[in-house]
Amino acid sequence: MAFNIRVYGVLVNDNKQVLVSDERILNNDEVTKFPGGGLELGEGPVDCLVRECREEMNAEVKVTGHLYTTDFFQQSAFNEQHQLISIYYLLAPVTPLMYPVSNGAPVFPDHVSENFRFIDWDYFSPGTMTLPVDKIAAQVLKEKYG
């Protein structure tokens, strides 16, 4: 069995809005998740997250703390030979992020595979997220900053 290490950023802005990513993934499935991606050989988790935000969001961010790391066995949904380990960090933007704000409804435009948006705190919940570990990280976030 191999490990698949994923690193995600949890960003809550000054207006108490949570940044999420609506993405089309394998098999064209639509998911709402936290921004982030896979750890590459030779990089640390923080460097991975900064790189992913630069590549995917064209944004400079800084890590401000650790929120959650998977503490149970989670098999990868995409490769049954992989165990998934997810690390969630709290983020702050280095420059303002200008993404739309929604009441929680996913946005999947036809012409893009990834869309970023803020969800108002009152509409954000673990049920907003699609992936199982993201749901747990969302619950931790809500409990910590309720």
PyMOL commands that set and color helices and strands:
alter all, ss='L'
color gray80, all
select helices_A, chain A and resi 26-28+45-57+126-128+132-145
alter helices_A, ss='H'
color red, helices_A
select strands_A, chain A and resi 2-11+17-24+30-33+36-38+61-69+82-93+101-102+114-120
alter strands_A, ss='S'
color yellow, strands_A
deselect
rebuild
show_as cartoon
